[in-house]
Each structure stands twice: as structure tokens, then as C-alpha cells.
Amino acid sequence: MNYPLQDKNAALVQGATASLTSRIGQISYESLPAPALTVARQCVLDWIAVTLRATDEPLVRMLYEQAVEDGGAPKSSLLGRNQRVSARQAALINGAASHALDYDDVNIRMTGHPTVAVLPAALALAESRGASGKALIEAFAAGYETVCLVGGMVSPSHYRRGFHVTGTVGTLGAAAAGAKLLGLDHERTRAALGIAATQAAGLKAMFGTMCKPLHAGKASENGLLAAQLAARGFTSNLEALECEQGFAQTQSDTLHAEVMTNGAQRFNLPDNLFKYHASCYQTHAAIDGIRGLRAANGFTGADIEKIVIRQDAGADKVCNIASPVSGLETKFSLRMLAAYAVMGLDTSDIDSYTDEHTRNPALVALRDKVSVTFTPGWPITRSEVQIHLKDGRHFSSDLDSGRPELDLDLQTNRLLEKMFALAEPRLSKRGAREVADAVMSLDQIPDVRALTDMLRPVHH
């Protein structure tokens, strides 16, 4: 079928869904190179940490209360709670929880958050079936690679149009993970992708509200449902990516099907980016730049004349809330986060993001000295910062936070520090370390329920 927006690659476009399905089928635990396996385990560790810390968030509580009211077969765990719910309910609630704090990982290839869309579905299904840790890693990798490939095929116009890629493309990734765990063949995996595609949704207009983390939960739940229905023989358009009025044509300007031939065999997992600030990833380079300049030059908030931050033009619709009124909005405010960095507030600490801080006179005064300018075509993770002091001195920084860490041992150590800080209040110090040890040897666990049983609260 011809895809009218990209006739020059018609042959590639026509086979896009089939090519993606073949790639999913090729991914196995044994096919994963050592760096991809290491990062996969790191993703699980980081996901557990940020999900546990969000257990008491209001949006998570509301979703939990709705699940209790709805009822369901208790097959899968909710992290940080003693209750089990249905696999789909667990995918929804754990998925939303893991994105609630905006502290979860990123991959620039998909322009979104891969793990929070894929892993909740994979873990819920794996637990309900008593699958091994090795099978969980394999399914997660299949889903992760799917979101990166589909994200690459519809970028950048999909995101620019206002779609939250985590919610939309993430649904297909969760479906791929579910298909892998269920052992679906080529045709039924294609069907699962179609069922997922017709459910894919998520609007960037919802950033700063409870709906943003809901996108991750719905992607996980809907993708899991897609795989489950496909296993029963449920039908869909088997050319869901490329067909007329299909996913790409309705949600992007074009379909870059050449992504499937120009790099589909490489793994995207090693390019995963972890967060060490609990805010939108596009704010991280600015935060690091200001913190570095402050450490080197010793200025304080009282010394600031003005701060100018330069970003890619796309940041204007993502993290440029000029006057945030809540802790949640602060996570998407370059101006307020610049003030945080100057004042030395710990942006890695969830408790730093409060409604009270948005009304703090010193922070507000400093925030209003920050201006943000935009340059089209920059890497979305690059920030140039210029700081002008009242005594006439000025300092500058130009950083790009989009470069993956090459030292994976160092990355593991940083993630363990983050994990212990987030998980110990819920699990105890000993419990958090036992979970970390289990995740680092996840491949050796014969039944993932041995891990999920560790994720229950100590005092709840």
C-alpha cells in the first residue's frame, strides 16, 4: 500500500510493520551484548527505585482505589503495597507510579521514557505467569528496542505535533514485550502491534498534570492488553504503522522506514540516559551547568544580575513554565530550576519540589532574573547558560546531557546510591540492598515472584 507522504521510500514503508515484527522476533536473551544486558538490569533497578518512592503520590492512590473498587484476579504485585491486582491493573498503576516523579530514564532515539511504558507490563505479565528473570530481561529488551525504532520512524514530527511519545509509542513497546513473554508468532505479534497502535494516545498538553504519568500507565496497560488479545486470535490491521489512516499517517508528517534498515540491528539499550535530577530531562544540562559555575566561582543568589539560558526551540512547549505554582510544575520550569541551582537546592531530592518553594520570595525573585531563548535544531539535551553578576563578572557553560555514560560500573554505583536513597524508606536499608542484589543477578532468578515478593513495604 502506498504511503503518500514518502513515496520515495514506498517499498520500505510498505513493509515497516512486518520489518519491526521480524526485529522483535530476532531479539533473545542470548542475542543481547554484554553492555545491553548490564543496562537492562540498571533500568530495572532504577525503575524499582522511582516507583517505590511514588507509592504514596495522590495520583497513585487514586488509581489504586479505583482498582480496589473494580476488583480483579490478584495475580501481580503493586510495588510498595501488600496487595496484588490483575496484571493489567498492575501495569497501569505501577506504570503511572514510575513516571509520577519525572525521575525515570530517557532515550533520545524515541524522545521519551522507555522503561516506564515497557517494564510495568512485562513485570506484571511475567509475575502472573511465573516467568524467569531471564525471560523478563528478554521481553523488556524487545519492548525497549521497539519504542526506540518506532520513535525513530515517526520523529521528530510526532512529538512536535503534541504527542507524548511515552504514551503513544510506549504502547507498542509494551505490546512487543507482552508478545515476547507470551511466545506469539510473527503474525500474532503483528496483530498485537496493530491492537496497540489503535489504542496509542498521550497529549503533551497534559504535562504538569497527573495525566502525564497516566500516559505511561495506560501505555503499559494497553500494550499488555494488545498482546493478550492477539494471543487469543484478536485481529487488527497488520500494517498498522504504514497503512492509510494508520499510526504514522495520522500522528506524524512522515514515516522514516529507513530506520529499520539503517541501524535496526544495533541495540539502543546502551544509549539509555538515567536521571539524577528529579525533573524534565531537558532541564538537566542547565542545572548541571549552573551548579558547576557556582561551585567554581562561589557566587550566591544575591550576586546575580541576570541569567540567560539557551535551549532547543522544542523546549518552549515542554519545560518552559515561566511561573510555576506547584512542585510538579517546577519540574518543567527552566527558570525556577535555575534558581534552585543557584540557591543550592538539591534537585535530586524529591522533597525539594514543593508548592511552598514556588511562593518563596527569594526563589521567585531569582527566577524572574532568568530568561530563556531558543535556537531551532539544537540537540534537545543541550543548554547554554550565561550568568551575569552585579559586579560585572560573567560566566558561561555549554553542556549536552544527552551523551550516554560509557563507564557502566560507575553508572551502576550512581544508580545504587539513587536506589538506596529512594527505596530505603519503603523497604528498610537491608531490604533495599537485598532487592539491589537480586536485580543485579536477575538473569539467575528462576521465577520473578522471588523479586516482587521483596518489593512489599516494611511497615504497611
Buried (B, 14 or more C-beta within 10 A) or exposed (E): EEBEEBEEBBEBBBBBBBBBBBBBBEBEBEEBEEBBBBBBBBBBBBBBBBBBBBBEBEBBEBBBEEBEEEEBEEBBBBBBBEEBBBBBBBBBBBBBBBBBBBBBBBBBBBBBBBBBBBBBBBBBBBBBBEBBBBBBBBBBBBBBBBBBBBBBBBBBBBBBBEBBBBBBBBBBBBBBBBBBBBEBEBEBBBBBBBBBBBBBBBBBEBBBEBBBBBBBBBBBBBBBBBBBBBBEEBEBBBBBBBBEEBBBBEBBBBBBBBBBEEBBEEBBBBBBBBBBBBBBBBBBBBBBBBBBBBEEEEBEBEBBEBBBBBBBBBBEEBBBBEEBEBBBBBBBBBBBBBBBBBBEBEBBEBEBBBEEBBEBEEBBEBBBBBBBEBEEEBBBBBBBBBBBBEEEEEBEBEBBBBEBBEEBEEBBEBBBEBBBBBBBBBBBEEBBBBBBEBBBEBBEBEBBBEBBEBBBBEEE
